[in-house]
Amino acid sequence: MSKEKPKVIIRKVTKKDHSAHHGGSWKVAYADFVTAMMAFFMVMWILGMDENVRQAVEGYFSNPVGMEKGYSTGASPISSGNSPGAVHTTPLKLITRSYEEQRFRALAKQIQTHIRDATGLGAIAAQVEVVVTEQGLRIELVEGKDGETFFAFGSAELKPAAARALTIIAHDLENSSTPLVVEGHTDAAPFGRPGYSNWELSADRANAARRALEAAGLGDDRIREIRGYADHRLRNPDNPLDKSNRRISILLPFSTPHTPEFTGTPKRPLPAPGST
C-alpha cells in the first residue's frame, strides 16, 4: 500500500495598497464645502425674512442666554448693555444693507428704462427721477416749469401723464416686497381756500398717487404710510416758490439704517428728500 504524498497548501496573501484617491482627505474637503454652502443658504434665508424675525435671529446668535432669559447684562463676556441684539450684529447688517443697495440700484435702472421707453410720456420722462439715497430708493414725480405737469394748480386730481407714470412704476414695484411710503410736497406759495392749506393739498395728492398705484395692481398692503409735508421739505430751499418743490415721492426705505455703528464713518445728516 503506497503512501499518499501530503498535499501542499499554498496560501496567497495579497496586500492591498490604497491609492491616494481612496484616502479620507476628500471627505474633509467635502465637509468644508457642505458647511460653506449651508452657511451661504442660511444667510440668503435670513435676508428674506421679515425685519422683526431677522432682528430676533440676530439677537439670539449675539446672546442666546439673554434672549431666553430677557436680559443681556452680567458677567458673560458676550453681554453688552441692555440690548440682547447689540453684540456682533454688524456683519449681518452690512450684508443686508449691501444686498438691498444692489437690489434697489437694479430696480432703479429698470424703472428709468421703462419710463424712458414708455409711449405717451415724451419729455415728461425727464421729470421722473429715480435715485438711491441713504434712506432708500426714492422715486419722484417733479413738476416742470409750468407747474402743472402732474397736477393742476391747487388740485389733487392726477393728470394723464402722472397716471401713466404711476402705472409703469406700480408694475415695476410688484415683484418687490419692500413696503412703500408715499409723500406729497408743495411749494411755499400760500393756498387761498379757507380751511384748506398746503398741508391738506400735499396729503390729498399723496393719497391720489396711492390710489393710482393700487389701481395699477400694487397691493394695498404694500403702502405703509401716506405723508403730507406741505412746504416743509423743499427740494429747492433757496427758492421756496420754485415749482420743482411741488412733487410726489415714493420711498422704498432700507430695512437697515445707515449709521456709523455699521459703517465706521462719521455721522452726517441725511440728504434732503430728492437730493442725490
ABEGO torsion letter per residue (X at the ends): XBBBBBBBBBBBBBBBBBBAAABAAAAAAAAAAAAAAAAAAAAAAAAABBAAAAAAAAAAAABAAAAAAGBABEABAABBEABAAABGAAAAAAAAAAAAAAAAAAAAAAAAAAAAABBGAEAAAAABBBBBBAAEBBBBBBBBAAGAAABBBGBABBBAAAAAAAAAAAAAAAABABBBBBBBBBBABBBABBGBBAAAAAAAAAAAAAAAAAAAGBBAAABABBBBAEAABBABAABAABAAABBBBBBBBBABBBBAAAAGBBBBBBBBBGBX
